[in-house]
Amino acid sequence: MALEKLRRRWETALGPLMNIASNVSPITVTWLALPFGVAGGLLAMYAPDDSAGGWWMLGAALMIGFAMIFDGLDGSLARAKGQVTRWGDYLDHTIDRILDSTWVVCISASVFVNDLALGFAAALLTLLGSYMGTQAQAVAGTRNYRGFSRADRTVLTLLSLVVMGGMLLMGITTSTMYPAPFDHIAVNPLSLIVFISALGGIWTFLVRFKQAQGDIQAIDAEDPLPQPNAKTQDESSENR
């Protein structure tokens, strides 16, 4: 959530890129995030546990960094060009969810974590947290960015890749393992981001659920939904 507050500064920093991409469709920019993001995940997944793997990790961080730039650029470009559309918003959210899942699963499948089941669990919990935000918007009409936001998670993922890459290049290894039932996983930047993503997903789900409950119940109190099977007072009187 902390990094979401920097959105306006981020959009200001994108000014020069917006000038370069002024002739490009915002939808095209949205799609560009997908191949770069997937490439970043695959580089992390197949990185070897040696000094060469350090360059793979830095390459993964670079690819994900490009995906982040495209993800931030498309909305700003659409607003600047007056091309904001529902389809663009829908596509942007869809690709975000695909990449969120891809990154945590690929990292968990790497030799540095080597627990695919944990990765799928973390991906599911991450998606649940994101779901609460989009569902609240669908029902209440307001966006909910509380909890562990996507910006927070993505930046921490980038940092974990960079730090892991630096450790591999410098030959730094760790032998510390997590307590049971995760005592087969080494403590390192990549395993940490998988656990953080899982716990952050749970936290985000709970925080957004509670917030949505208050917002939606307030709307129900002010503007109740029609009750098809409920009889009006007039109908009740006629039936007496």
N, C-alpha and C positions, 0 to 999 in steps of 0.2 A: 504493500500500500504506500510505503514511503516514496518509492520511485515513481508512482503514478502522479505525485504532486509536481514532478519535474516535466510533465508532458508539454506544457506551454514553452518552457525553455528549449526542449528538444525540438519542437516544431519551428522555433525561431532559428535554431542552429541548422535546420534543414533548408533554409532559404536558398543558398547557392545551388543545392541539388535540385530544388524545385525549378530554378531557372533553366538548368540543363535539361530537365525532363519535361519542360513545358509542352513539348509536342508529342508526348507519350500519353496514352490513355491510362487513367488511374487503375483500371481493371488489369491492364497488362502489368503494371507495377505490382499489383496484388499477387498475380500468378507467379511473378519472378521469385517471390519469397519461398515458394515451395521447393523448387529444385535445389536452391542454395541451402535451405534448411535440411533437406534430406541428405545432401552431400555431407554436410557437417556431422550429422548423426552417424552416417556410415564410416566416415574417417575415424570417429571416436570408437566405433564398434570394432573395427579391424586393426586398430593401432597395436603394434607389437610392444612387448614389455622390454624395450631396450632404448638406447639413445635415439635411434631412428623414430621410435614411437613418439618421442617428444615433438618432432616436426609434424607428425600426423595430428597430434593434439592441438598444436598451434594452428594447423590448417583447418581443423574442425572448428576452432574458435573463430577463425577468419570467416568461414562459410556461414556460421550462425550469426556472426556480426553483420554480414551482408543481408541476411534474411531479416534481421532486426531493422536495418535501415530501410529496406523495401516495405516492411510492415508499418513503419512510422511514416513513410513518405506517401503512401497511396491515399490515406485519408486527407492529409494536408493538401496534396495535389488536387484531389476531388473538390475540396472546399474552395481552393483558390481559382479553379476553372469553372466553378458552378456546375459540377457534374456529380453531385452527391446522389446516390441511388440506393434503394433498398437492396438490390442485388449485390452491389458493391459491399455493403455492410455485411450481408449474409455470407458472401464469399470470403471476406476477410476473417470473420469469426470461424468459419469452417476450416480454413487453412491454419489458423492459430491452433485449433484443437488437434489437427493432424500432426503439426510440428511438435506441440507439447508432448504428445504421446510418443512420437518417434524419438525424440531426444532422450527421454528417460529410459525407454526400452533399449535403445542402442547402447547407452552408457552401461546399463545393467548387464547387457550381453557381452561386454568387453572383458578381456582377461583381468582387468583391474577390479571388477565386481563379481562377474561370473555367476550371477543369480537371476535368470530370466524371469522366474516366478515373482521375485521381488519387484522387478521392473514393471511387469504387467500390473501388479497390485498398486504400485506408485502411480502408474499411468491412469488406472481406474479412479483412484482417489483424487488425482489432479483434475480429471474430467468432471467428477462429481462437484468439486468446488466451482469449476467454471460453469457447470450446468445451473447452479443456484443463481448465479448472476444473470445469465440469459433468460432463465425461466421467470425470475422476478421482473425482468424488463418486459417480458411477454404479458404477464398478468397485471402488474402494477404500472407499467409504462415508465419506470425509472431504472436507470442502470445502478448496479450495486458493485462497487469495486473494493469492498471491505475484505479484510483477511490478507492472505498471502497472494498478492497479485501476480499476474503473468509477467509484468515488468520486473518485479523482484526476483521471481524464479529464473527468468531468462538471463538476467545479469549475473546471478549467482552461478548459473550453469556455465556461462562464459568464463567467469573467474576460476571455477574449478578446472576447466580444461586448460587454461593458461598456466595455473599453478602446477597441475599434473604434468604438463609439457615441460615446464621448467625443471621439475624434479627428475624427470627422465633424462633430460639433456645433461643435468649435473650429476647423474648417477645416484640420486638420493632414493633410498628404498625404506619401506616401513614393514615391520614384522608384527605390529600390534593388531589383534583381531577383536571384533566385537564380541560381547557376551552372547551366550546361547539365547535363542536358537540361531543366531547369525554368526557363530564362531568360525564359520568357514569363509567369512568375508573380511578382507584386510581393511583397516582404517586408512583411507586416503581421500583426496579431494573428490574423486568421482563417486565413491560409495557414500560419502557424506551428502552429496547433492541428491542422490536417489532417496535417502532417508528423509532429507529435508523436504523434498517434493511430496513424499507420502504423508508426512506429518502436517505439512502446510496445506495439503488437500483436505485433510480431516478438519483442521482448524478453519479453513475458509468455508467449508460446507456448513459447519455449525454457526459461524458468525453470520454468514449471509442468510441462512435459514431463519435465524432469530430476527434479523433485520427485516427480511421479507414478511415474516409473520406479522410484525407490528404494522408495516406499511399496508399490507393487504387487508388486515382486519379493520384498519381505519377507513379504507375505501369501502369495505362492506357495510360499515356502520353509517357512512355518509350516503352511499348510493347502493342499496341492496339489489341483488340480482332478482329478476322476475322468478316467481315460484309457480310453475305451470300447474301443479296439482293442488295449490292452495286456493281455497274458496274465499271470495271477497265477502265483506260484511253483508252486502246486499243479497248475494246468493244464499248466504246462510239464513237470512231473514225470510226469503221466499220459500225455503225448504221447511220452515217451521209450520 
